[in-house]
Amino acid sequence: MDTTKKGSLVVVGTGISVAGQMTIAARSYIENADIVFMGIMNKIGEHVVSNLNPNSISLDDLYKEGKSRALTYTQMADRIVQAVEEGNRVCVAFYGHPGVFVTPSHEAIRRVRELGLDAQMLPGVSAEDCLIADLGIDPSRFGCQSYEATQFLFRDYRIDPHMTQIIWQIGLAGEATLSVLDASHSQSGLAMLADVLGEHYPDDHELIIYEAATLPLCEPRIQKILLCELEHAKPTLISTLVVPSLGMPAYREDRLAKLGLTEEQVIKFRSPTVN
Ligand SMILES: C[S@@+](CC[C@H](N)C(=O)[O-])C[C@H]1O[C@@H](n2cnc3c(N)ncnc32)[C@H](O)[C@@H]1O
């Protein structure tokens, strides 16, 4: 261990399409790090990062079929923190945004800060950012609720069908063991998801199974299905489900009245598409 050097940690995102969405700041931290750990899940992305810094090590070897991902994430954080403790300037590159649905990034930053050392996260282009661009959905239009599929099923969330619903990890919907690494076990979870959504939306409500392109020049997957077809959908591990809004809720006239406003006055100041 080099006790003269003070270790530090920067966690960056590579974007979903690594060869085009990596920020200039992320690239610079990757290039200048003593060691780079990669959680990119994609060989081409790993190649791009390794070209920027030859001392790049994949974290993917820690995933094993039948092994709990909770343990894998702890081991990833252990590796990262150990390299920082050894005095290295460590950069960790996760695909997408490194803070969106990524447990070990937050965990490693927390532990490094507890050691009194510097740790920071840089934002990246997440799957949700790509979704907004590819599907033309502005989260401000109807409001937006965003959840992890299994938590959505297991917990008593309150859906507001007036808002856009973004449901992540539908390829692992209902998978409680955290030890499955493919999307072939999601059917019973999807059937339950369809039931839950069916409490709020008609059977013929159109949903979108979305996959952002992971390579430049490739097209995203934008598969439109009806709610009644969801049970038989075949998502992958990179699929995200979008449930479009049923439309804006009614105005709360009591609140407008407290502000001395009427519905007509408010509509006059809004754009013609937002009422
Ligand atoms: C562990 S999370 C990682 C998210 C990632 N950190 C991000 O910023 O988008 C994995 C989930 O993200 C979503 N996801 C990952 N890649 C995607 C892609 N190319 N298109 C759409 N959704 C994607 C899926 O819901 C997937 O199950």
The ligand as a Tripos MOL2 file, in Angstrom:
@<TRIPOS>MOLECULE
LIG
   27    29     1     0     0
SMALL
NO_CHARGES

@<TRIPOS>ATOM
      1 C1        -29.6400   -1.7550  -13.4140 C.3       1 LIG1
      2 S1        -30.6310   -0.6730  -14.3350 S.3       1 LIG1
      3 C2        -29.4040    0.4060  -14.9850 C.3       1 LIG1
      4 C3        -29.9160    1.7190  -15.4870 C.3       1 LIG1
      5 C4        -28.8170    2.6330  -16.0050 C.3       1 LIG1
      6 N1        -27.9070    2.9730  -14.9330 N.3       1 LIG1
      7 C5        -29.3390    3.9170  -16.6240 C.2       1 LIG1
      8 O1        -28.8400    4.9880  -16.2740 O.co2     1 LIG1
      9 O2        -30.2210    3.8520  -17.4650 O.co2     1 LIG1
     10 C6        -31.1420   -1.6970  -15.6420 C.3       1 LIG1
     11 C7        -32.4840   -1.2820  -16.1790 C.3       1 LIG1
     12 O3        -32.3430   -0.0400  -16.8680 O.3       1 LIG1
     13 C8        -33.1530   -0.0200  -18.0190 C.3       1 LIG1
     14 N2        -32.2780   -0.0070  -19.1930 N.ar      1 LIG1
     15 C9        -30.9920   -0.3380  -19.2760 C.ar      1 LIG1
     16 N3        -30.5550   -0.2140  -20.5430 N.ar      1 LIG1
     17 C10       -31.6010    0.2060  -21.2790 C.ar      1 LIG1
     18 C11       -31.8150    0.4890  -22.6370 C.ar      1 LIG1
     19 N4        -30.8440    0.3640  -23.5510 N.pl3     1 LIG1
     20 N5        -33.0410    0.8860  -23.0280 N.ar      1 LIG1
     21 C12       -34.0650    1.0090  -22.1480 C.ar      1 LIG1
     22 N6        -33.9300    0.7390  -20.8580 N.ar      1 LIG1
     23 C13       -32.7200    0.3360  -20.4120 C.ar      1 LIG1
     24 C14       -33.9900   -1.3060  -18.0020 C.3       1 LIG1
     25 O4        -35.1980   -1.0490  -17.3030 O.3       1 LIG1
     26 C15       -33.0570   -2.2210  -17.2230 C.3       1 LIG1
     27 O5        -33.7470   -3.3080  -16.6620 O.3       1 LIG1
@<TRIPOS>BOND
     1     1     2 1
     2     2     3 1
     3     2    10 1
     4     3     4 1
     5     4     5 1
     6     5     6 1
     7     5     7 1
     8     7     8 2
     9     7     9 1
    10    10    11 1
    11    11    12 1
    12    11    26 1
    13    12    13 1
    14    13    14 1
    15    13    24 1
    16    14    15 ar
    17    14    23 ar
    18    15    16 ar
    19    16    17 ar
    20    17    18 ar
    21    17    23 ar
    22    18    19 1
    23    18    20 ar
    24    20    21 ar
    25    21    22 ar
    26    22    23 ar
    27    24    25 1
    28    24    26 1
    29    26    27 1
@<TRIPOS>SUBSTRUCTURE
     1 LIG1         1 GROUP 0 **** ****
